[in-house]
Amino acid sequence: MLKTPNVPLLGARRNGPTAAPAVRTLGHPAGTGLLALVAVAFTLAQLALVTPAMGLGWDETVYVSQVSGHAPAAFFSAPRARGVSVLVAPIATWSSSTVLLRVYLAVLSGLALFVALRVWRGLFPARVLAAAGALFATLWVTLFYGPQAMPNYWVAVGALACAGCFLRATADRADRAALWGIGLSAALMTLMRPTDAVWATLPLLVAAVALPRWRRARPLAVLVAGLLAGGVEWIAEAYAFYGGLGQRLDDASRIQGGLGWNIAILDQARSLGGRALCRPCTGGLPGPTTTLWWFALPLAAALALVIAVRARRPAATVLLVACAGTAALPYLFMIGYAAPRFLLPAYALLAIPVADAVVHLVAAPGRSWRPVAVTVVALGLAAHLAVQFAVLQTTVRRTTEAHRGWAATAAELHRLGVRPPCRLTGHQAIPVAFYTRCSALAAAGHNANATEQGLARAARSLPFAVVTKPGNRPPAYARDWTPHRAGGLDVYVSPLTGSRAP
């Protein structure tokens, strides 16, 4: 059990220099039960609102195929890390059931949220932590990606747990559990997305080196060790397959459009309406009811900072806001496109300060405007939840339909004789190949792993098909093949394959 550090706590009242904080201890069953209730509700909401039968998405097929016992491994491009593959291996290695995988990830994500929130017991009251968990868990992007085989949610809960354990370890040198928490959560983040882990922990690294209050050798050493432990496989893989660490970082930057000064604030806002990937990010912004919470988020964080400073307990809030800022910085100012999942770590880290501000507004005693504040906050939260669930419902429906299209294409390819061992190339070849249980080949683009000559040779030796957008022309070697319509796509099946069809 984590120890309660001897630091100024939220809501603490002092009658003198030795007065004890007026909050519950870390292990109090009432507070722990409240956090568990939030985590269970989050898990059930995922299972109820995010269709467990929703097929795997493009990126998911890449991660799952690395450990799947039912489909060949897809090309693994430079920015990706193996953490998600490790996470899904207990299911994917022996089962192809998407429903089982979604249920497994939903339960695991609920448990992870509980652990990440519980780390902060004693630093903030349980009601603030429960409110923070509820705010984070009811965002459509959190619910949508919690049960998916994607890395961003896991970076988010890892960052939240790491910051809390860092505060505990720097406040109490005897807190070994907090040291373990720093190392494990840092390793989790780098195992999932190494560069995101560095950005999310940058304020912790700076604080441990430059600020006397937090300058402790052991937390710093454990944090660095955790980052390296989680990233060692990614670094070793860089030298084994990508031409070195520098080359892998360069390739990752190129695939992401070239990291540099790119203001993507409005791109991120455009993605809030349910666009899983906004690249290129064109079109108008969603309506104000969809984006209002997002633009209000920095204002709520600023209010939380003011409240914490006035209460003379700014440390935890400042650290959370700083980590959220560095976690969001590359996705707001350094890439030329957007995806809502990129900001999940920032949302998780800001959830506690925002919840602190909300609780302060509605629970501060002796305020004449308290009934008004309670009414405004309640109406605002109700409207916010309605918008989040509406966006989630639309996004789940659209995504499920797209994944069913890939399944339909795979079924038609099977009918045409494209069965394992087989090869696919062309438009959306990676997800379609996973559904067909073929290998995906590409001669150009970010996932290039073959040549045009190699593709032509494969077409003469194995079941082979080219997938194109409707009406697009296939490569030269497939110009005389008969086209077929499959799941909204055109497929050109090699004559050798067609001769083997039933």
Secondary structure, 3 states (H helix, E strand, C coil): CCCCCCCCCCCCCCCCCCCCCCCCCCCCHHHHHHHHHHHHHHHHHHHHHCCCCCCCCHHHHHHHHCCCCCCCCCCCCCCCCCHHHHHHHHHHCCCCCHHHHHHHHHHHHHHHHHHHHHCCECCECHHHHHHHHHHHHCCHHHHHHCCCCCCHHHHHHHHHHHHHHHHHHHHCCCCHHHHHHHHHHHHHHHHHCHHHHHHHHHHHHHHHHHCHHHCCHHHHHHHHHHHHHHHHHHHHHHHHHCCCHHHHHHHHHHHCCCCCCECCHHHHHHHHHCCCCECCCCCCCCCHHHHHHHHHHHHHHHHHHHHHHHCCCCHHHHHHHHHHHHHHHHHHHECCCECHHHHHHHHHHHHHHHHHHHHHHHHCCCCCCHHHHHHHHHHHHHHHHHHHHHHHHHHHHHHHHHHHHHHHHHHHHHHCCCCCCCEEEECCHHHHHHHHCCEEECCCCCCCCCCHHHHHHHHCCCCEEEEECCCCCCCHHHCCCCEEEECCEEEEECHHHHHHCC
